[in-house]
């Protein structure tokens, strides 16, 4: 069982930055692919980024590529999402999730955090 807890959300002006953290419980954190998803009101939950467990390979949605960076510290059981050049359309509830394999589909992830709100003002 993996328990995920996100933190770091908040209110920021357009062009600003935030760093989200996701702390995981469990001894097998390094074996999981960690994904970031977001959900805006009235919209589907969408893929943002993912990072593999061992070699830390990353993938990003086209809407955030070049602005967001995900990384992980397996010694601290923590994954991060650095968000730069934020736009009002980035406003959403951001979730981290864990899966045995990386995917852009939310259905592949069996463990989810509670989410952290990111609001970008124009």
ABEGO torsion letter per residue (X at the ends): XBBBBBBGBEBBBBGBBBBBBBBBBEAAAAABBBBBBBBBBGBBBBBABBBBAAAGBBBBBAAABGABBBBBBAAAGBBBBBBBGBBAAABBBBBBBBBABBBABAAABABBBAEBBBBBBX
